[in-house]
Amino acid sequence: MRLVSKRQALAGLLLGSVWAVAAAQARCEQPVYLTFDTGHMGVAPLIADVLARHQVKATFFLANERTQTEGSSLDAQWAPWWKARAQEGHVFGSHTFDHSYWVADLPEGRFKIRPSAGPDAGKTFTWTAAQYCAALQQSADRFKAMTGASMSPVFRAPGGKTSPQLLAAAKACGWAHVGWAPAGFLGDELPSQKYSNAQLLKQALRDVRAGDILMAHLGIWSRQDPWAPAVLEPLIVGLKARGLCFATLAQHPAYATMINASR
């Protein structure tokens, strides 16, 4: 019987360790869930490139917001971009069509709502539950028209602003709300004069934990020093180095069943 040398044994252990790490990554045992809301779309091509390069799938929440290209994020110019992301296997949810903020609950199940995009931006309206559901569905219908794919029945209220009454109304028409973890607020909408990209990156690498939902945007008007070029790629690399992996909300325990049932 041939004896195995110490060098061969060590090589075998190292190879086994590499296989174990690769298998754990394939299973994504310590997932974080990277999500993006629409915005001015100025960094959207860069974000798509970074995600593809690092084989990261994300979840996008869509509203028809004003863009740097003098259009809107769900117009014909951006349709090929969204179709390409759908073909790559990302997940998509609604952000209301006109990025409409919940302001307050009103009697009889109604809501005070203020859009920040579209022709009625800045105006305040009284909506019924059916009107809020229609605003969620409008993004889904536009996504279907652009990509041929169906949107998942998840949404993010603009600003994350909700109430139990709003969440119940959305649930009644088939939509589940998605917030984010405290550490998952990646800070790309904060003023860069007070919160540098280096500071935001350091904080996220320190605080993000497995199971966290992370939130950023496809471009923020108010931030002078863009977050995505400086932070996104080192954040992905750094979290992977900590043993974390990336998954979409189709793998999240709170949303997987309803998302996968809708496909």
Stockholm file with secondary structure:
# STOCKHOLM 1.0

chainA/1-263         MRLVSKRQALAGLLLGSVWAVAAAQARCEQPVYLTFDTGHMGVAPLIADVLARHQVKATFFLANERTQTEGSSLDAQWAPWWKARAQEGHVFGSHTFDHSYWVADLPEGRFKIRPSAGPDAGKTFTWTAAQYCAALQQSADRFKAMTGASMSPVFRAPGGKTSPQLLAAAKACGWAHVGWAPAGFLGDELPSQKYSNAQLLKQALRDVRAGDILMAHLGIWSRQDPWAPAVLEPLIVGLKARGLCFATLAQHPAYATMINASR
#=GR chainA/1-263 SS CCCCCHHHHHHHHHHHHHHHHHHHHHHTSSEEEEEEECCSCTTHHHHHHHHHHTTCCCEEEECCCBCTTSSBTTSTTTHHHHHHHHHHTCEEEECCTTCEEEEEEEGGGEEEEEESSSTTTTCCEEECHHHHHHHHHHHHHHHHHHHSSCCCSEECCGGGCCCHHHHHHHHHTTCEECCCCGGGBCCTTSCTTTSCHHHHHHHHHHHCCTTCEEEEESCCTTCSSCHIIIIIHHHHHHHHHTTCEECCGGGSTTTHHHHHHTC
#=GC SS_cons         CCCCCHHHHHHHHHHHHHHHHHHHHHHTSSEEEEEEECCSCTTHHHHHHHHHHTTCCCEEEECCCBCTTSSBTTSTTTHHHHHHHHHHTCEEEECCTTCEEEEEEEGGGEEEEEESSSTTTTCCEEECHHHHHHHHHHHHHHHHHHHSSCCCSEECCGGGCCCHHHHHHHHHTTCEECCCCGGGBCCTTSCTTTSCHHHHHHHHHHHCCTTCEEEEESCCTTCSSCHIIIIIHHHHHHHHHTTCEECCGGGSTTTHHHHHHTC
//
